[in-house]
Structures are given as structure tokens and as C-alpha cells.
Amino acid sequence: MTTDSDHTHQQRFRLPLVWWNTYKRVTDRLGTNRTARLLALIRDDIEKHGDEQDLEALAQGDAELAERRARKGGRPRKQPEE
């Protein structure tokens, strides 16, 4: 059973699909991806406009992401069947 601290959560928001697809092309040209760019924007806003509690939450989120990324890719790839 997982708890809130066991994994990061997906967030859903609505925007026109044409914007999302266009944003992919833009981030591809920038040499990044949509997720990395959005995470950087969120981090920047918290650092610039957040109070002490917000900055503590940012540090907590950083630790969560670091733990998640440390676990990522641990499962071996499936071998193609012959």
C-alpha cells in the first residue's frame, strides 16, 4: 500500500491540445522537454515568491524527486521473444 510520501503524483490541468503540441515543439528546439521546463518554472516561482513554509515544501519536494529518480530504471528491460 502506498502513502502520499511513497510516490510523486500526476497533476491534470486543461489547456488546448494545440498549445500542448506547440509547447512540445518549442521545448524540443530549446533542447529540453515539457516536464523539465514546467518543473523549472514552478521551482522558480516558489523560490521568487514563496515564504518560509513554501521554501521548506520545495526542499521536501526536491527530496521526493531525488528518491524517485534514484529508484527509476531499476527494473531490467524485457527481452524480445524469439
Backbone as CSV, one residue per row, in Angstrom:
resi,resn,N_x,N_y,N_z,CA_x,CA_y,CA_z,C_x,C_y,C_z
1,MET,0.845,-1.183,0.000,0.000,0.000,0.000,0.886,1.241,0.000
2,THR,0.541,2.195,-0.830,1.345,3.414,-0.910,0.708,4.527,-0.092
3,THR,1.555,5.408,0.366,1.075,6.604,1.049,1.459,7.802,0.207
4,ASP,1.048,8.977,0.623,1.384,10.181,-0.129,2.880,10.361,-0.308
5,SER,3.669,9.900,0.664,5.111,10.106,0.580,5.818,9.028,-0.235
6,ASP,5.079,8.012,-0.713,5.697,6.913,-1.444,5.941,7.208,-2.924
7,HIS,5.287,8.218,-3.454,5.463,8.497,-4.873,5.020,9.911,-5.198
8,THR,5.501,10.380,-6.342,5.043,11.687,-6.808,3.695,11.492,-7.487
9,HIS,2.920,12.534,-7.544,1.574,12.451,-8.092,1.489,13.180,-9.417
10,GLN,0.654,12.652,-10.299,0.374,13.338,-11.555,-0.639,14.428,-11.285
11,GLN,-0.459,15.546,-11.934,-1.422,16.635,-11.844,-2.047,16.816,-13.216
12,ARG,-3.323,17.036,-13.226,-4.008,17.234,-14.503,-4.526,18.662,-14.575
13,PHE,-4.359,19.255,-15.721,-4.924,20.573,-15.955,-5.354,20.650,-17.412
14,ARG,-6.254,21.532,-17.680,-6.806,21.644,-19.026,-6.148,22.794,-19.784
15,LEU,-5.841,22.524,-21.033,-5.377,23.553,-21.945,-5.637,23.042,-23.351
16,PRO,-5.711,23.922,-24.317,-5.961,23.468,-25.688,-4.837,22.528,-26.154
17,LEU,-5.233,21.437,-26.796,-4.260,20.462,-27.281,-3.257,21.103,-28.234
18,VAL,-3.709,22.048,-29.022,-2.802,22.724,-29.954,-1.683,23.433,-29.178
19,TRP,-1.990,24.003,-27.996,-0.948,24.622,-27.170,0.042,23.580,-26.688
20,TRP,-0.458,22.448,-26.211,0.410,21.399,-25.666,1.356,20.878,-26.747
21,ASN,0.815,20.651,-27.933,1.645,20.166,-29.040,2.650,21.227,-29.478
22,THR,2.231,22.477,-29.503,3.133,23.570,-29.853,4.231,23.710,-28.811
23,TYR,3.865,23.571,-27.545,4.850,23.664,-26.461,5.901,22.572,-26.590
24,LYS,5.521,21.394,-27.049,6.499,20.324,-27.283,7.504,20.744,-28.344
25,ARG,7.016,21.320,-29.433,7.938,21.765,-30.482,8.893,22.835,-29.958
26,VAL,8.365,23.752,-29.155,9.197,24.823,-28.593,10.254,24.238,-27.658
27,THR,9.849,23.357,-26.754,10.826,22.796,-25.817,11.836,21.901,-26.531
28,ASP,11.411,21.228,-27.595,12.371,20.453,-28.401,13.444,21.373,-28.968
29,ARG,13.040,22.532,-29.469,14.012,23.495,-30.018,14.930,24.040,-28.934
30,LEU,14.426,24.112,-27.707,15.234,24.597,-26.586,16.152,23.512,-26.020
31,GLY,15.998,22.291,-26.507,16.837,21.193,-26.031,16.402,20.654,-24.679
32,THR,15.131,20.764,-24.376,14.595,20.263,-23.110,13.276,19.561,-23.417
33,ASN,12.454,19.350,-22.400,11.131,18.784,-22.629,10.111,19.521,-21.771
34,ARG,8.849,19.262,-22.041,7.788,19.997,-21.350,7.852,19.806,-19.840
35,THR,8.078,18.594,-19.393,8.104,18.335,-17.955,9.225,19.100,-17.279
36,ALA,10.417,19.005,-17.817,11.558,19.702,-17.218,11.326,21.203,-17.192
37,ARG,10.782,21.726,-18.268,10.535,23.166,-18.359,9.475,23.615,-17.350
38,LEU,8.397,22.845,-17.218,7.347,23.194,-16.260,7.846,23.078,-14.826
39,LEU,8.617,22.042,-14.531,9.178,21.912,-13.183,10.097,23.089,-12.858
40,ALA,10.888,23.512,-13.840,11.784,24.657,-13.623,10.988,25.935,-13.379
41,LEU,9.907,26.115,-14.104,9.061,27.300,-13.916,8.420,27.307,-12.531
42,ILE,7.895,26.166,-12.113,7.278,26.059,-10.792,8.313,26.341,-9.705
43,ARG,9.491,25.730,-9.833,10.570,25.946,-8.856,10.938,27.433,-8.776
44,ASP,11.080,28.053,-9.929,11.452,29.468,-9.983,10.404,30.340,-9.283
45,ASP,9.134,30.082,-9.551,8.071,30.860,-8.904,8.083,30.671,-7.385
46,ILE,8.280,29.449,-6.920,8.323,29.204,-5.475,9.521,29.916,-4.852
47,GLU,10.689,29.812,-5.506,11.890,30.470,-4.966,11.726,31.990,-4.932
48,LYS,11.101,32.575,-5.935,10.969,34.033,-6.010,9.848,34.582,-5.135
49,HIS,8.756,33.834,-5.015,7.560,34.387,-4.380,7.112,33.632,-3.130
50,GLY,7.786,32.546,-2.808,7.364,31.732,-1.677,7.838,32.275,-0.348
51,ASP,7.088,31.924,0.696,7.510,32.273,2.053,8.323,31.108,2.631
52,GLU,8.647,31.193,3.900,9.483,30.164,4.531,8.846,28.778,4.427
53,GLN,7.548,28.704,4.649,6.844,27.421,4.565,6.911,26.862,3.139
54,ASP,6.758,27.727,2.155,6.821,27.299,0.756,8.214,26.786,0.403
55,LEU,9.242,27.462,0.893,10.616,27.038,0.606,10.934,25.704,1.271
56,GLU,10.390,25.473,2.457,10.551,24.172,3.115,9.855,23.078,2.312
57,ALA,8.664,23.389,1.805,7.941,22.430,0.976,8.706,22.147,-0.318
58,LEU,9.352,23.168,-0.876,10.167,22.979,-2.071,11.312,22.007,-1.788
59,ALA,11.961,22.168,-0.660,13.050,21.256,-0.274,12.521,19.831,-0.085
60,GLN,11.349,19.719,0.514,10.740,18.401,0.706,10.435,17.763,-0.657
61,GLY,9.914,18.550,-1.585,9.641,18.048,-2.928,10.911,17.649,-3.663
62,ASP,11.982,18.407,-3.473,13.277,18.047,-4.071,13.738,16.676,-3.588
63,ALA,13.581,16.441,-2.282,13.984,15.146,-1.714,13.136,14.021,-2.303
64,GLU,11.847,14.269,-2.467,10.949,13.269,-3.051,11.347,12.948,-4.487
65,LEU,11.645,13.988,-5.272,12.065,13.762,-6.655,13.396,13.018,-6.730
66,ALA,14.326,13.365,-5.847,15.630,12.686,-5.839,15.460,11.210,-5.522
67,GLU,14.594,10.904,-4.561,14.351,9.498,-4.209,13.704,8.752,-5.377
68,ARG,12.733,9.396,-6.006,12.056,8.773,-7.144,13.034,8.509,-8.283
69,ARG,13.875,9.479,-8.560,14.825,9.317,-9.663,15.885,8.271,-9.343
70,ALA,16.209,8.095,-8.071,17.176,7.072,-7.685,16.614,5.669,-7.923
71,ARG,15.306,5.515,-7.783,14.654,4.213,-7.998,14.371,3.948,-9.464
72,LYS,14.248,5.008,-10.246,13.834,4.885,-11.639,14.845,4.068,-12.444
73,GLY,14.324,3.218,-13.291,15.182,2.441,-14.177,15.781,1.210,-13.544
74,GLY,15.331,0.833,-12.358,15.885,-0.327,-11.680,15.401,-1.655,-12.217
75,ARG,14.308,-1.636,-12.948,13.753,-2.880,-13.482,14.431,-3.198,-14.815
76,PRO,14.881,-4.448,-15.009,15.527,-4.786,-16.280,14.538,-4.733,-17.447
77,ARG,15.050,-4.400,-18.612,14.226,-4.355,-19.804,13.763,-5.763,-20.188
78,LYS,12.579,-5.826,-20.760,12.076,-7.106,-21.266,12.881,-7.492,-22.507
79,GLN,13.215,-8.749,-22.585,13.922,-9.259,-23.749,12.905,-9.643,-24.814
80,PRO,13.161,-9.293,-26.064,12.226,-9.678,-27.119,12.167,-11.199,-27.263
81,GLU,10.956,-11.704,-27.483,10.794,-13.148,-27.636,11.232,-13.555,-29.036
82,GLU,11.869,-14.712,-29.113,12.356,-15.189,-30.417,11.399,-16.150,-31.032
